[in-house]
């Protein structure tokens, strides 16, 4: 049912689907789902803005998560330049020279 919000063809349909979903969650009485729905209600307008602008930051968030995971494993990198090169390598953006700025 939650997927129906994003399956809508426009913002108004998505708004109706979200209202239906929020109502069903409240009627379910499932405490965890009600708490999750409160978070989504708080972020409802930014979520529904997707249909106005048709953009999201999922790619950026994915890259940030990859970098964070790499930093957790980066105990053996002696300096920032080595970490930077590893990040660029991971994203297949390795500069042709270690001194080249990207």
C-alpha positions in Angstrom: 0.0 0.0 0.0 2.8 2.4 0.8 4.2 1.8 -2.7 1.0 3.1 -4.2 2.0 6.6 -3.0 5.0 6.6 -5.4 3.1 4.6 -8.1 0.7 7.6 -8.6 0.9 9.5 -11.8 0.7 12.9 -10.2 1.0 14.7 -6.9 -2.7 14.8 -6.2 -3.1 11.0 -6.6 0.0 10.5 -4.4 -1.6 12.8 -1.8 -4.8 10.8 -1.8 -2.9 7.5 -1.6 -0.9 8.8 1.3 -4.0 9.9 3.2 -5.5 6.4 2.6 -2.3 4.8 3.9 -2.2 7.0 7.0 -5.8 6.1 7.7 -5.2 2.4 7.3 -2.2 2.5 9.6 -4.1 4.4 12.3 -7.0 1.8 12.0 -4.5 -1.1 12.3 -3.6 -0.2 15.8 0.0 -1.5 15.3 2.1 0.8 17.5 5.3 0.6 15.4 3.5 1.4 12.1 1.7 4.3 13.8 5.1 5.7 14.9 6.5 5.2 11.4 3.5 6.9 9.9 4.0 9.9 12.2 7.5 10.3 10.8 6.1 10.1 7.3 3.4 12.6 8.1 6.1 15.0 9.4 7.9 14.7 6.0 4.8 14.5 3.9 5.2 17.7 2.0 8.9 17.2 1.1 8.0 13.6 0.0 5.1 14.8 -2.1 7.4 17.5 -3.7 8.9 14.6 -5.7 6.0 14.9 -8.2 6.5 18.6 -8.6 10.2 18.5 -9.3 10.8 14.8 -10.2 14.2 14.7 -8.5 15.5 13.0 -5.4 18.8 12.8 -3.7 19.0 8.9 -3.6 22.2 8.8 -5.7 23.9 11.4 -3.4 22.8 9.5 -0.3 24.1 6.3 -1.7 27.6 7.8 -2.4 27.7 9.3 1.1 26.9 5.9 2.6 29.7 4.3 0.5 32.2 6.9 1.7 31.1 6.4 5.4 31.6 2.7 5.0 35.0 3.2 3.4 36.0 5.6 6.2 35.1 3.0 8.8 37.5 0.6 7.1 40.1 3.3 6.5 42.3 2.7 9.6 45.2 1.8 7.3 45.1 5.0 5.2 48.0 7.3 6.4 46.6 10.5 5.1 43.6 12.2 3.6 45.1 12.0 0.0 45.2 8.2 0.2 41.6 8.1 1.4 40.5 10.6 -1.3 42.1 8.4 -4.0 40.4 5.3 -2.6 37.0 7.1 -2.7 37.6 8.2 -6.3 38.8 4.7 -7.3 35.6 3.2 -5.7 33.5 5.6 -7.8 35.6 4.9 -10.9 36.7 8.6 -11.0 40.4 8.0 -10.4 42.5 10.9 -11.7 45.2 10.1 -14.2 47.8 11.6 -11.8 47.8 11.5 -8.0 48.5 15.3 -8.2 45.6 16.1 -10.5 42.6 17.8 -8.8 39.2 16.3 -9.5 
